[in-house]
């Protein structure tokens, strides 16, 4: 078996939860667990030492919590992707404020874990090949769009409004179906015939209004969800 290409550190003060996630990651045959820590201090040391691709981080821990760990490794300029693991939904907004790559509810489901791993692999491949940038025509000329910075798209006939994580938007001469094909289904979800959303920015779903709340560090957006897409959405997130 080839050596796993994705390195990871797990930080969780509950031994049972830590070992359960460790077993799930081992079962994927894609993750190399560099270290496991039950305290924030141990976690910071392991992350600095191994510089893993992914950190699976519990939030609610004694003495120091997961958010404090993120602050510490940011100060130390360690680049890694954080996937928060928690039993409490109320931490979701704060987690995305910390630019989390993902958010897993305990008990962790293998299918949701695998989706995050697949998204990480796709983004890594795109960053290595440059395929994450696409050229689109506009009314003034053309624009290069990095799909990782796109929160979502809304159809406007033969045109599409593209919304970015910095609060800006572009009006491109391209149908939303063509954009969906360019961006791929691993990172994007067609929530409605008039809407395409980036999975990593999904924050919550309001069943009453059938809308998705999308959240980046500085902007909040809403996108519609078709009735027939609700079940698929629930399986996705």
C-alpha positions in Angstrom: 0.0 0.0 0.0 1.4 3.4 -0.9 2.2 5.8 1.9 -0.7 8.1 2.7 -0.3 11.6 1.3 -2.4 13.4 3.9 -0.9 14.0 7.3 -3.1 14.7 10.4 -3.0 15.6 14.1 -5.9 14.9 16.4 -6.6 17.0 19.5 -9.3 15.9 21.8 -9.5 15.6 25.6 -11.8 12.7 25.5 -9.8 9.4 24.9 -12.8 7.5 23.6 -13.6 10.3 21.0 -9.9 10.6 20.1 -9.6 6.8 19.5 -12.9 6.6 17.6 -11.8 9.3 15.2 -8.3 7.7 14.9 -9.9 4.4 13.9 -12.2 6.2 11.3 -9.1 7.9 9.8 -7.2 4.6 9.7 -10.1 3.0 7.9 -9.9 5.5 5.0 -6.3 4.3 4.1 -5.6 7.9 3.1 -4.5 9.6 6.3 -1.2 9.3 8.2 -1.8 10.3 11.8 1.3 12.0 13.0 0.3 12.6 16.6 -2.7 12.5 19.0 -3.0 14.9 21.9 -5.4 15.3 24.8 -4.4 18.9 25.8 -4.1 22.1 23.8 -0.4 22.5 24.9 0.4 19.0 23.6 -1.6 19.7 20.4 0.3 22.9 19.7 3.6 21.2 20.1 2.6 18.3 17.8 1.3 20.7 15.1 4.5 22.8 15.2 6.6 19.7 15.0 4.8 17.8 12.2 3.1 20.7 10.3 0.2 18.4 9.3 -2.1 18.9 6.3 -5.1 18.6 8.6 -5.8 19.1 12.3 -8.9 17.5 13.8 -9.7 19.7 16.8 -12.2 19.4 19.6 -13.5 22.7 20.8 -14.8 22.2 24.3 -11.7 21.3 26.3 -10.5 22.2 29.9 -8.0 25.0 30.6 -7.7 26.0 27.0 -10.2 25.4 24.2 -9.8 24.6 20.5 -10.2 28.3 19.5 -7.3 29.2 21.7 -5.2 26.5 20.0 -6.0 28.1 16.6 -4.9 31.5 17.8 -1.6 30.1 19.0 -0.7 28.3 15.8 -1.7 31.3 13.8 0.7 33.4 15.9 3.4 30.8 15.2 2.6 31.1 11.4 1.9 27.4 11.1 -0.2 26.7 7.9 -2.7 23.8 8.3 -6.4 23.1 7.7 -8.5 23.0 10.8 -11.5 20.6 11.0 -13.4 21.2 14.3 -15.1 18.2 15.9 -17.7 18.9 18.5 -21.0 17.8 20.0 -22.3 21.3 20.2 -23.9 23.1 17.2 -23.6 26.5 18.8 -19.9 26.7 18.1 -20.5 26.7 14.3 -20.4 30.4 13.7 -17.2 30.9 15.8 -15.6 27.9 14.0 -16.1 29.5 10.6 -14.9 32.9 12.0 -11.7 31.0 12.6 -11.6 30.1 8.9 -12.2 26.4 9.6 -11.9 24.0 6.7 -14.7 21.9 8.1 -17.0 21.2 11.0 -17.9 17.7 12.1 -20.6 16.9 14.6 -20.0 14.1 17.1 -20.6 11.2 16.9 -18.7 11.6 13.6 -20.3 9.9 10.6 -17.8 8.2 8.3 -19.5 9.5 5.1 -19.3 13.2 6.3 -15.6 12.6 7.2 -14.9 11.2 3.8 -16.6 14.1 2.1 -14.2 16.5 3.9 -11.2 14.4 3.0 -12.3 14.3 -0.7 -12.7 18.1 -0.7 -9.3 18.5 0.8 -7.7 16.3 -1.9 -9.6 18.1 -4.6 -8.4 21.5 -3.4 -4.9 20.3 -3.0 -4.9 18.9 -6.5 -6.3 22.2 -7.9 -3.8 24.2 -6.0 -1.0 22.1 -7.4 -2.2 22.2 -11.0 -3.7 25.7 -11.1 -7.0 24.3 -12.3 -8.8 26.2 -9.6 -8.8 29.3 -11.7 -11.2 29.7 -14.6 -11.6 32.4 -17.3 -15.1 33.9 -17.8 -16.3 36.6 -20.2 -17.9 39.7 -18.8 -19.6 42.7 -20.4 -16.3 44.6 -20.1 -13.9 41.8 -21.2 -13.0 38.8 -19.1 -12.2 37.9 -15.5 -10.1 35.1 -13.9 -12.1 33.4 -11.1 -10.6 31.3 -8.3 -13.3 28.8 -7.5 -12.0 28.4 -3.9 -13.0 32.0 -3.3 -16.5 31.6 -4.7 -19.3 31.3 -2.1 -22.0 30.7 -4.6 -23.7 31.6 -7.9 -27.2 32.7 -8.9 -28.5 32.3 -12.4 -29.7 35.3 -14.4 -31.0 33.8 -17.6 -27.9 33.3 -19.9 -25.8 35.1 -17.3 -24.7 34.3 -13.8 -24.0 36.4 -10.7 -20.9 35.0 -8.9 -20.4 35.9 -5.2 -17.0 35.9 -3.5 -15.9 35.4 0.1 -14.6 39.0 0.3 -18.1 40.4 -0.4 -17.5 41.2 -4.1 -19.4 39.9 -7.0 -19.1 39.4 -10.8 -21.7 39.3 -13.5 -20.4 36.8 -16.1 -21.6 35.8 -19.5 -22.1 32.1 -18.7 -25.0 29.9 -17.8 -25.0 28.4 -14.3 -24.9 24.9 -15.6 -21.7 25.5 -17.5 -20.1 27.0 -14.3 -21.2 23.9 -12.4 -19.3 21.7 -14.9 -16.2 23.9 -14.6 -16.2 23.9 -10.8 -17.1 20.2 -10.3 -19.4 18.4 -7.9 -16.8 17.6 -5.2 -16.8 21.2 -3.9 -20.0 22.6 -5.2 -23.7 21.7 -4.7 -26.5 22.6 -7.1 -29.1 23.6 -4.5 -31.6 24.9 -7.0 -31.8 25.3 -10.7 -30.9 28.9 -10.2 -28.3 28.4 -7.5 -24.9 26.8 -7.1 -23.1 26.9 -3.7 -19.6 26.2 -2.4 -20.0 23.4 0.2 -17.2 24.7 2.5 -19.1 28.0 3.1 -22.4 26.3 4.1 -23.4 27.4 7.6 -27.0 26.4 8.1 -30.2 25.5 6.4 -33.5 27.1 7.3 -36.3 24.6 6.5 -39.1 27.2 6.9 -37.8 29.4 4.1 -35.9 26.6 2.3 -32.7 28.7 2.2 -29.1 28.1 2.8 -27.1 30.5 5.0 -23.6 30.8 3.6 -20.8 32.3 5.8 -17.3 33.5 5.2 -15.1 35.6 7.6 -16.7 38.9 6.4 -19.9 38.2 4.5 -23.2 36.3 4.9 -25.3 35.2 1.9 -28.5 33.3 1.3 -29.3 30.8 -1.5 -32.5 29.0 -2.3 -32.9 25.2 -1.9 -35.3 23.3 -4.1 -37.7 21.0 -2.3 -36.3 17.9 -4.2 -32.8 18.9 -3.1 -33.4 19.0 0.6 -32.7 15.3 1.2 -29.5 15.4 -0.9 -28.4 18.4 1.1 -29.0 16.7 4.4 -26.9 13.8 3.3 -24.2 16.2 2.2 -23.8 18.2 5.4 
